[in-house]
């Protein structure tokens, strides 16, 4: 059975005629008719949107820890992408002709879930990424001076630098 094109959006009913075997008839000359409810949805599907962390700088490349909050993704071409966190809009960016986009939010260290969204004919598509931002540089402990046991003062120990002279004369 083919549903006629051009039906308005919403719920409607089609009348279907069937022959005595229950097969759909092409004309209304059949003895049996049935009302079949249909729903016509003329809205476009939500945009297919992706978002990911540009650089995962944690202990592994997939632990979700980074020192750089830049995110990027793909979606519709040449549209505005809105980035938000917890309902607060952090900013917007525009995708290029291929649908690629990137955004660097200003965030404090800690856990974050950013949501990217874009609209296509009134239908909103969203995608999210969760990560931990850690911009604190690791502390490096000072190396204590090397001393020799029994040495009463802070006498430097002379250790010769490695030589780059690869040839040496040896007497046999």
C-alpha positions in Angstrom: 0.0 0.0 0.0 1.3 3.4 -0.8 0.5 6.4 1.4 -0.4 9.4 -0.7 2.1 12.2 -0.7 1.3 15.8 0.4 -0.6 14.8 3.5 -0.5 17.5 6.2 1.5 16.9 9.4 -0.5 15.3 12.3 -2.7 12.3 12.8 -5.1 11.3 10.1 -7.0 8.2 8.9 -6.8 6.4 5.6 -9.7 4.3 4.4 -8.4 1.0 3.0 -10.5 -1.3 1.0 -9.9 -5.0 1.0 -11.3 -7.9 -1.0 -12.8 -11.0 0.5 -9.3 -12.5 1.0 -8.2 -9.5 3.1 -5.9 -8.2 0.4 -5.8 -4.5 -0.3 -7.9 -3.5 -3.2 -7.0 -0.7 -5.6 -10.6 0.6 -5.8 -13.5 1.2 -3.5 -15.5 -1.6 -5.3 -14.6 -3.9 -2.4 -17.1 -4.9 0.2 -14.8 -4.4 3.1 -13.3 -1.0 4.2 -11.1 -0.3 7.1 -9.9 3.0 8.7 -6.2 2.9 9.3 -4.7 5.6 11.6 -1.5 7.2 10.4 0.7 9.9 11.7 2.5 12.1 9.3 5.7 13.7 10.6 7.1 16.3 8.3 9.8 17.5 10.7 13.4 16.8 9.6 15.4 14.4 11.8 17.6 16.0 14.5 21.0 16.9 13.2 23.7 14.2 13.7 26.2 16.0 15.9 29.5 14.7 17.4 31.8 16.2 20.0 35.1 15.1 21.4 38.1 16.3 23.4 40.9 17.5 21.1 43.7 16.5 23.3 43.6 13.9 26.2 46.9 14.7 28.1 46.3 12.5 31.1 48.2 9.3 32.0 46.6 7.6 28.9 45.1 8.9 25.7 41.6 7.8 26.8 41.3 8.7 30.5 39.4 11.9 29.9 42.0 14.0 31.7 43.4 17.0 29.9 45.2 20.3 30.4 43.6 21.7 27.2 39.8 22.2 27.2 39.5 22.5 23.4 36.7 20.4 21.9 35.7 19.8 18.3 33.1 17.9 16.4 31.1 17.5 13.3 27.5 18.3 12.3 25.6 20.3 9.7 27.6 22.5 7.4 27.7 26.3 8.0 25.5 26.4 11.1 26.0 27.9 14.6 27.0 25.4 17.2 26.2 26.4 20.8 28.4 25.0 23.7 26.9 24.9 27.2 27.5 23.4 30.5 24.8 22.8 33.1 22.4 25.0 31.1 24.8 27.9 30.9 25.9 28.9 27.4 29.7 29.1 27.3 29.8 30.4 23.7 29.1 29.6 20.0 31.1 28.7 17.0 30.2 28.2 13.3 30.8 24.9 11.5 32.7 25.1 8.2 31.5 23.9 4.8 32.2 20.3 5.7 30.4 20.6 9.1 33.6 20.6 11.2 33.9 22.9 14.1 36.0 23.5 17.2 35.7 25.6 20.4 38.0 26.4 23.4 36.0 27.3 26.5 37.3 29.2 29.5 37.0 26.7 32.4 38.3 26.2 35.9 40.1 23.0 36.8 37.7 20.1 37.6 35.1 17.8 36.1 33.1 19.1 33.2 30.3 17.9 30.9 30.0 20.1 27.8 27.0 19.9 25.5 27.2 21.0 21.9 23.9 21.7 20.1 22.7 22.9 16.7 19.3 23.4 15.1 17.9 22.2 11.8 14.5 23.6 10.8 13.5 23.9 14.5 14.8 20.5 15.5 17.7 20.5 17.9 20.5 17.9 17.8 22.9 17.5 20.8 26.0 15.6 21.8 28.1 15.8 25.0 31.6 15.1 26.2 32.8 14.6 29.8 36.3 15.3 30.9 38.5 16.5 33.8 40.5 19.7 33.3 43.8 19.7 35.1 46.1 22.6 34.3 48.2 22.4 37.4 51.8 21.8 36.6 53.4 18.9 38.4 55.8 20.0 41.2 59.4 18.9 40.9 61.3 18.4 44.1 64.8 19.9 44.4 67.5 17.2 44.2 69.6 17.3 47.4 73.3 18.0 47.0 75.5 14.9 46.7 77.8 14.5 49.7 80.3 11.9 50.5 80.1 10.1 53.9 82.7 11.3 56.3 83.2 14.6 54.4 82.7 17.4 56.9 82.1 20.1 54.3 80.2 20.6 51.2 83.0 19.7 48.9 82.1 19.2 45.3 82.9 15.9 43.8 84.6 16.2 40.5 83.1 13.8 38.0 84.6 14.1 34.6 82.2 14.8 31.7 81.9 12.0 29.1 84.3 12.3 26.3 83.2 12.4 22.7 86.6 11.1 21.6 85.8 7.6 20.4 89.3 6.7 19.4 92.0 6.2 21.9 95.5 5.0 21.7 96.3 1.9 23.6 99.6 0.5 24.1 100.0 -3.2 24.2 
